[in-house]
Each structure stands twice: as C-alpha cells, then as structure tokens.
Amino acid sequence: MLYYDFMVEKRIKKIQEELRKKNCDAFLVTNPSNIFYLSGLKGAAEEREFLMIILKDGFRVITTRIYQAEIKKKIPQKNFIIAKERGSLFEEALKVLRKHQRIGFEKEDLKYDEYENLKENLGERRFLPLFRITEDLRRNKDREEIKIIKKAAEITDKTFYSILKIIKPGLTEKFIQRKLIETMEDLGVEGLSFEPIIASGKGSAEPHYSLSNRKITNNEILLIDMGAKYKGYCSDFTRTIFIGKAPERFRRLYNIVLGTQEMAIKKCRGGYSIKKLYQEAAENFRKYKEDKYFLHGLGHGVGIEIQESPNIAENSEGRFENGMVFTIEPGLYHKNFGGIRIEDLCLINEGCQVLSKATKELIEIK
C-alpha cells in the first residue's frame, strides 16, 4: 500500500475514534479541504463535487460521473457511490444516512438549505453539529505533508529571486504580479495559495492591498506577498524591498520588524504558549513605540488551506506542537509612509524550523 493511502486510512480511523467518543453513528463531511485530507480527492473548492460519510466501521465517498475515473484509482469500489449529477449528491447521501440514528455534520460548513434537506428527509434522527473534528487533525502535519509543503516553499523562494531580477521603476504592479504567476507556473505549481499582493509606495501600508496598474517609482517601498500551491498544499511568504537607496526611516522600521521576527522564531518551540509568543512580539514593537502600527496577528497555520490552525494572535489558546506549520509575519504599517512585513513559513520540530530560505537582508533595487 502506498504511504499516502496508508495515511488516509489512518486519518479516517482517527475520525472514527472521535465518533465513538461522541456516540455518533455517521459523520457527513462537506468541506472540500477536509474531503481532500481524508480521501485524496479534490474538486473545485467552491462547489459540492464530493460528499463523504464517515461511519463507525467504514466510509463512503459520493461524487458524479465526471470524477468516476479518478475515484476508481484512489478509493476501493465498496467505498464510493457515483451519482448521476451534482444535484443528486445529497439524494445518495440520504440513502446512506437513513440507516443511522445519530448523524454528525460539520458545524462550520453545512449550508442552511442543506441542513433543512436533512431535517426534512431524516427528521426522526438526531443531528449533531461537530466543531473542527477534521481541522484539528489537519493542524499537525505528517512527514509526507511536510515534504510537500517544503517543496511549495522552495518554489516560492525561487520565484522571489527570479522576480527580483526584473523589478525596476516603470513596471506596473499588475505586470510584476503576472510575471510572478508565470514563474511559479513554470516551476511546477498547480495553482496559487492566494492572489499575490504587489503593493508599492503608500499602498504597502494596507495589509490586504488591492492590486492596481500603478507604476512603481524610485524611492519607494515594494511589498511582495505570495504563495504557491503544490500537490494540494500551500506556502506563504512576504518580503519588503526598497526601490532606490533606502532612507534611514525605512532602515529603522525594517530592522525593528526583522528583529521582532527573529526573536519570535528563536523563542518558538514545541510546548510554548501561542498567545505568549504574540504578546512578546507586540511588546517588542511597544519598546520602540511602534505597537499601534502592528495591525494583525503574528501568524497563522498553513496547509491545505492558506489560513488554518493555529492562529497566532492576542486571543489564541493552546501551545505549539510538533508538526504544526505556520507563518511568522510581523509587520508595521504607517499610512503616509508605507508598510513593512517579513513573513516566513515555519515548522515545529521540537524547535522552530524556517522553511522559507530566501534572504531577509535589506534589498535595495538601484
């Protein structure tokens, strides 16, 4: 049996253990990312192209004829059902669920009309809203997932170095973004983790800047935030450079951000409080009277989705654990000057291993 097949089987067994603890007979999985994690099957994220039902002693995957060739390669025949069309996926799911009394569903994903459909057709059953059952498993990556994420991070690093070679005054943000995407595609990605952010000048002070046709000019900031998607897994990466000779104000802020990131990476390890790490980063900014310009969390988990657990923020709970993959991305955003963010992808392996390898030295494009 292939390693990935073995891990999928192991993941399903862990879900079944949770179902037994909750006295749940069947668990309807609708989130496409969770279905991919539990089966290796992936459709369009915005559509219901697969449904999955985890039972105490087995599972079923339901899809349409469009995916029948793929599902036959990955799932034993006894475990899948082919519906005639997308609109009949729930009809097939109902046939399976009718045999069970206590039915769990994903509290954060099931749509209201889908819930009404279940209640109307299976009204005498008890429905159990389950919270983050699969997502909690996804938080700690196994060795195959880590291998894939490392490759995604490697592609991101290579893309950054490639893009540095073409950046010059006069190019538009959209042109740089287009070249960035082309480079990642040439390096073998299957897609993007998110639409890359190319924020120039004062636009860099907006953490989620909207791309424009603005031309970059001399003597301004350029922030590049990007991520590759490789074999279903994401990377995330940000660097901030200066076009021309960087002024003292930029150098000062850059060094504060870099120092804060390096401090957080050094302290971060298995067993360390997630909330405390955020607080220490914020306190470091406060030391320089810059804390009010720190506008977001210190980082977030990365995996099948670009935003996963753990969230490294003021109200976070829990501690870092081996296998967690996440960003460390402190930033300062001065509205009338610009923003500086430095973001690396990290892995807890007792200590904190940085997966992003691109330089963090201050880069000036002269």
Secondary structure, 3 states (H helix, E strand, C coil): CCHHHHHHHHHHHHHHHHHHHCCCCEEEECCHHHHHHHHCCCCCCCCCCEEEEEECCEEEEEEEHHHHHHHHHHCCHHHEEEECCHHHHHHHHHHHHCCCCEEEEECCCCCHHHHHHHHHHCCCCEEEEECCHHHHHHCECCHHHHHHHHHHHHHHHHHHHHHHCCCCCCCEHHHHHHHHHHHHHHCCCCEECCCCEEEEHHHHHCCCCCCCCCECCCCEEEEEEECEEECCEECCEEEEEEECCCCHHHHHHHHHHHHHHHHHHHHCCCCCEHHHHHHHHHHHHHHCCCHHHCCCCCEEECCCCCCEEEEECCCCCCECCCCEEEEECCEEEECCCEEEECEEEEEECCCEEECCCCCCCCCEEC
